[in-house]
């Protein structure tokens, strides 16, 4: 099966390359100006970036209505989002390049978000409704210089929607679908989702308000008969006022509430357990622009309450304050510089209140030459309340060669990262260890990207990442199951290859694919595949109907059978998804999707349910 897949991908690459070469002479060079932001915080052409930044555009999001953000991110190279294929309430964990989920940083509208009470301090992507999202950029590899603690394997930079059109407008959408396992194909409607978005813009003032609700039932968390429901509501309001051409200020408030049933994990069985999470986030941003530069402030307060009703009930309240002030200045359109200070204060109430603070000054510079050499480099002094000062830095050179209206680019990168233990690992209720030391990562990358036109792009990249003081949850006494977080005495090393391509061989035809190979000297962590393939092809009929077919292959992974505490290999699997969207006019559209078209049986987590063949129908109306 693998040889067949590689043969098909190779054929697509060859055919697409020929088509792209034939169109080179008629392509305007301005069409090449795709812009990326996350690797430098400046809007630079992709050809001048030293990273293979993944962009999830507003158009791609629009063509994935009814799906979740974790599902879309899970189709990108180098990333495995465990839980995105399971029942709706399953924990969602993002693993990048063989690392763990606490090494991936999530940023929303330029502000770091996390949960200090969570064991991995990760942000729960289930709380974010896709209808709020305008675009996403994913940058892989060490990015701690610009983004700080936890940005060791990837940064998911999310930009939410804002009012952009003069006047008042509204958009509402609604969908319903099935939610069933492979052996229960009765097609009962048990997944309901509704959302609205209103925006208004008058002169210098703009406002946006949105909200959504989702209710899902019909699927058990663990393999069993009892269904586990999920209910989620969210809303946000964004205000912006531009005082002048140079100065503007924005304020936003986000609210999310999620309730989900779940089952027992040890032993694995149906149980009447439930989980609640409530989050309130308030942000304030301001920007003052001057000749060749700007001064910007991003700040937020995030409050999260979580509670678990189970055999071991627990409740957590956490709060974090984030402030980032930085100055951007450009010298002669060749040297782009940032000088800033990032402040984060995290607080969680366990049996008693615990907190940590970091104050990080940082500097970054990007040099874009006329002769093809580009250099992105920077340093950050991570000043942590528990661990003192730590220097992290990066060097990311690239060299671009113009050719026939396109380019070929050679890339390299060396970056270090600092990951402090979170409050739960230090002081939480499950195996805390106040003597933990920070993790330290070093990442080396090298790759090539070829884009003869805006119709075709292919890239290949090799990475090698090493970890020191890796934090692990270790069983101390197998008889009592007493466990504790501890630093590993043995360093870990991860290496791999990522290949990506995008093509538009015809006006209405698009194709994309990626391949990821990840390996480790000591073996990969639980549920992380060594190989993964994603591919999709889409066609637009007369700009009113869009049809796409997507395939995902995930290789064998290891897991643990907690009934016997023995290692188990999970079988590889391949999934096919179908999506169709029709625009009746500029205001009314209808979409339909079938996921897991061939009803493939597989595990994400051993003995826990995954979704079988499921259908969804939805409608969107713009007023």
Helices and strands as residue ranges (DSSP letters): H 2-22, G 24-26, G 29-32, E 35-36, E 44-45, G 46-48, E 54-56, H 58-62, H 69-73, E 79-82, E 93-96, G 101-103, E 104-108, E 111-113, G 125-127, G 130-132, E 133-140, H 144-147, E 154-160, E 167-178, E 189-202, E 205-216, E 230-242, E 247-265, E 268-290, E 293-309, E 314-331, E 335-349, E 353-368, E 373-384, E 388-403, E 406-419, H 423-427, E 439-453, E 456-468, E 471-477, E 482-487, E 492-506, E 509-520, E 531-541, E 545-554, E 557-561, E 566-570, E 573-583, E 588-595, E 614-622
